[in-house]
């Protein structure tokens, strides 16, 4: 289980924000999380505390996306 917390510029939680993680091997060179990358992604929305919980099973290496189509970070995220 991966938990992501989304905060605004003032450090307040952002409820209802869409986040997703896509397998790194598909997402590494993708300009945006769309098409096949989006189909293979695990997505969720943040709760009232700004936390999104993503069940990634056995884990792996992922790239994190947010909103309708932007990468939140260019670095790989490894989940064990």
Residue frames relative to the residue before (quaternion, step in Angstrom):
aa qw qx qy qz dx dy dz
X 1.0000 0.0000 0.0000 0.0000 0.00 0.00 0.00
X 0.1345 -0.7663 0.6256 0.0576 3.54 -0.86 1.02
X 0.1170 -0.7755 0.6174 0.0603 3.57 -0.90 0.94
X 0.0892 -0.7791 0.6203 0.0133 3.55 -0.86 1.07
X 0.1766 -0.7693 0.6059 0.0998 3.55 -0.95 0.90
X 0.1592 -0.7824 0.5987 0.0648 3.56 -0.83 1.03
X 0.0404 -0.7969 0.6020 -0.0294 3.55 -0.76 1.15
X 0.4503 -0.6614 0.5175 0.3031 3.57 -1.15 0.55
X 0.7641 -0.3934 0.2694 0.4346 3.57 -1.30 -0.06
X 0.7023 0.4261 -0.2607 0.5071 3.58 1.22 -0.36
X 0.5809 -0.6203 0.3572 0.3875 3.56 1.29 0.19
X 0.5021 0.6386 -0.4310 0.3929 3.59 1.23 0.37
X 0.5531 -0.6213 0.4326 0.3477 3.61 -1.05 0.69
X 0.2651 -0.7477 0.5922 0.1413 3.55 -1.15 0.73
X 0.1807 -0.8044 0.5570 0.1005 3.63 -0.25 1.21
X 0.8194 0.2958 -0.2074 0.4451 3.57 -1.19 0.63
X 0.4598 0.6779 -0.4544 0.3502 3.62 1.23 0.23
X 0.3667 -0.7395 0.5261 0.2047 3.57 -0.87 0.94
X 0.0142 0.7742 -0.6318 0.0348 3.57 -0.90 1.01
X 0.0293 -0.7858 0.6178 0.0084 3.55 -1.22 0.52
X 0.1744 -0.7375 0.6358 0.1465 3.53 -1.29 0.40
X 0.1446 -0.7914 0.5922 0.0465 3.55 -0.88 1.01
X 0.5898 -0.5752 0.4183 0.3825 3.59 -1.05 0.67
X 0.5599 -0.6609 0.3986 0.3014 3.55 -0.83 1.09
X 0.6532 0.5390 -0.3363 0.4120 3.60 0.89 -0.86
X 0.6895 0.4240 -0.2776 0.5174 3.61 1.16 -0.49
X 0.7563 0.4501 -0.1998 0.4307 3.56 0.97 -0.91
X 0.4700 0.7277 -0.4239 0.2643 3.59 1.18 -0.52
X 0.8140 0.2465 -0.1108 0.5142 3.60 0.78 -0.97
X 0.4615 0.6927 -0.4438 0.3320 3.60 1.27 0.01
X 0.4505 -0.6957 0.4942 0.2624 3.58 -0.93 0.89
X 0.7855 0.0179 0.0159 0.6184 3.57 1.14 -0.69
X 0.5208 -0.6330 0.4630 0.3372 3.60 -1.16 0.48
X 0.3574 0.7280 -0.4971 0.3084 3.56 0.32 1.27
X 0.7822 0.3558 -0.2428 0.4500 3.57 -1.31 0.12
X 0.8435 -0.0752 0.0877 0.5246 3.57 -0.92 -0.98
X 0.5944 0.5618 -0.3664 0.4437 3.59 1.07 -0.66
X 0.6755 0.4956 -0.2879 0.4639 3.58 0.89 -0.93
X 0.6407 0.5402 -0.3222 0.4402 3.59 1.01 -0.79
X 0.7287 0.4159 -0.2267 0.4946 3.61 1.06 -0.72
X 0.5346 0.6478 -0.3930 0.3744 3.60 1.28 -0.11
X 0.3178 -0.6734 0.6269 0.2292 3.51 -1.36 0.41
X 0.0581 -0.8396 0.5393 -0.0286 3.58 -0.62 1.14
X 0.0306 0.7685 -0.6386 0.0259 3.53 -1.31 0.47
X 0.3482 -0.6892 0.5811 0.2572 3.55 -1.36 0.07
X 0.5358 -0.6284 0.4538 0.3347 3.54 -1.13 0.60
X 0.4403 -0.6750 0.5271 0.2697 3.56 -1.19 0.63
X 0.7750 -0.3500 0.2425 0.4670 3.60 -1.26 -0.22
X 0.6891 0.4510 -0.2701 0.4989 3.60 1.23 -0.44
X 0.5520 -0.6386 0.3725 0.3856 3.58 1.31 0.13
X 0.5529 0.6161 -0.3804 0.4124 3.59 1.26 0.32
X 0.1177 -0.7548 0.6425 0.0603 3.55 -1.00 0.95
X 0.1765 -0.7791 0.5961 0.0809 3.57 -0.94 0.92
X 0.0695 -0.8079 0.5849 -0.0204 3.54 -0.74 1.15
X 0.2678 -0.7585 0.5748 0.1506 3.57 -0.69 1.09
X 0.0755 -0.8364 0.5428 -0.0097 3.57 -0.39 1.26
X 0.4941 -0.6909 0.4199 0.3197 3.57 1.21 0.37
X 0.8423 -0.1022 0.1144 0.5166 3.56 -0.64 -1.15
X 0.5609 -0.6126 0.3888 0.3987 3.60 1.23 -0.06
X 0.1187 0.7748 -0.6167 0.0722 3.54 -1.30 -0.38
X 0.5385 -0.5803 0.4828 0.3744 3.53 -1.27 -0.39
X 0.0568 -0.8292 0.5525 -0.0635 3.54 -0.78 1.14
X 0.2753 -0.6809 0.6412 0.2225 3.51 -1.44 0.13
X 0.3409 -0.7747 0.5088 0.1573 3.56 -0.88 1.00
X 0.0901 -0.7865 0.6108 0.0131 3.55 -0.95 1.01
X 0.0817 -0.7963 0.5974 0.0476 3.55 -1.22 0.48
X 0.7730 0.3046 -0.2459 0.4993 3.51 -1.24 0.44
X 0.7664 -0.3862 0.2445 0.4514 3.57 -1.16 -0.37
X 0.8482 -0.1191 0.0968 0.5070 3.62 1.02 -0.38
X 0.5738 0.5752 -0.4191 0.4053 3.59 0.75 0.91
X 0.4439 -0.6618 0.5302 0.2895 3.54 -1.14 0.64
X 0.3578 -0.7408 0.5290 0.2082 3.56 -0.95 0.87
X 0.7935 0.0279 0.0041 0.6079 3.56 1.19 -0.50
X 0.3903 -0.7265 0.5150 0.2335 3.59 -1.06 0.70
X 0.5924 0.5835 -0.3575 0.4251 3.60 1.25 -0.20
X 0.4954 -0.6457 0.4815 0.3253 3.58 -1.08 0.64
X 0.2215 -0.7443 0.6179 0.1232 3.55 -1.17 0.70
X 0.1540 -0.8005 0.5757 0.0646 3.58 -0.59 1.17
X 0.1158 -0.7802 0.6146 0.0156 3.55 -0.84 1.12
X 0.1802 -0.7985 0.5673 0.0897 3.57 -0.75 1.05
